[in-house]
């Protein structure tokens, strides 16, 4: 069941999960503010930025939801976008989303991107890659590696974060496809999360070329999509890995309340919509169940909703007191939430870092600072820096 992590990491994950108390979780509301930091604008003039990553030379690549890939050099935004991208559907939740470098980027120049494509009546998430030119002007040899199935209607819940694992495979998170009243084959879209022949509401594990690894948890089960790694998700937009323990964290949107922080283990069913702390946007009941023995309980539940976005496991030296903690962006609460972890990886507290704009991504730069993207029509990249309180 726990394929693809490595024996030591699997053993650690299983032992850790066994120590997590099962049963109902007390939802988190307001928390105290973190001190000792300030936010400095590095770049402005971005249009709804979605994700950022850094090149070996120190330049940053930033995606804009409208379909543009941008370059930041020496603290300045290049006026011309990176060429070579096409076919991005940008509407409501749809658009150009995550960006990630191949682990051996210095050798092969591969840049990986997720985006939505199609029409209002038939659309879905795609994973593509292209080689970045040495002058950063364009992507060449662009190829679509994976088209998520089934296609769906409307423009909601695409996911989609990427996370590379030490074995060279990549995780891709996918939303369930949308809110009521949107349906597929007569059923509400969210039911796709519990269907193992559908990739919606799942985390997939793929090889670098988009093919399915032979040791995925469901690869030999008839009628089950072999790319599935975990299931029962509503809309994961944050993925982060603890490099020491190998533990994989995910932040997930609920409906009205019930946002979740989870630890992902291969083959796990995370419950949506059978088990949830969420209620309908119209205040109706989705499910009366909060836990089941055959489903994985969340580690943290956020109510009122955070609308969690990018997720960071911090390993830098700029904030030594925060090393080993998680940082989750929040679109609705317009903050970064610090999630304090002890040495065993248990949540011992939370703090708020108010940003004042919708936070779409949180990343650690190569300089050890924490960087934040704000999801606004006039979006910014911020750098969080230490500040002495006086």
Secondary structure, DSSP 8 states (H G I E B T S, - for coil): --TTS-HHHHHHHHHHHHHS--S----B----B--SEEEEEEEEEESSEEEEEE-TTS-EEEEETTTEEEEEETTEE-SS--B-------BTTBSEEEEEE-TTHHHH-EEEEEEEEE-SSSEEEEEEEEEE-TTSSBEEEEEEEEE-SS-BSSS------EEE-TTS-EEEE---S--TT-EETTEEGGGGGG-TT--TTEEEEE-TTS---TT-TTTTSTTS-TTEEEE--S-EEEEEE-TTT--EEEEE--SBS-EEEEEE-TT-B--TTTS-S-B-TTS-BS-S-S--TTS---SEEESS---EEEEEE---STTGGGTT-EEEEETTTTEEEEEEE-TTS-EEEEEEEE-SS-EEEEEE-TTS-EEEEE-STTEEEEEEEE----
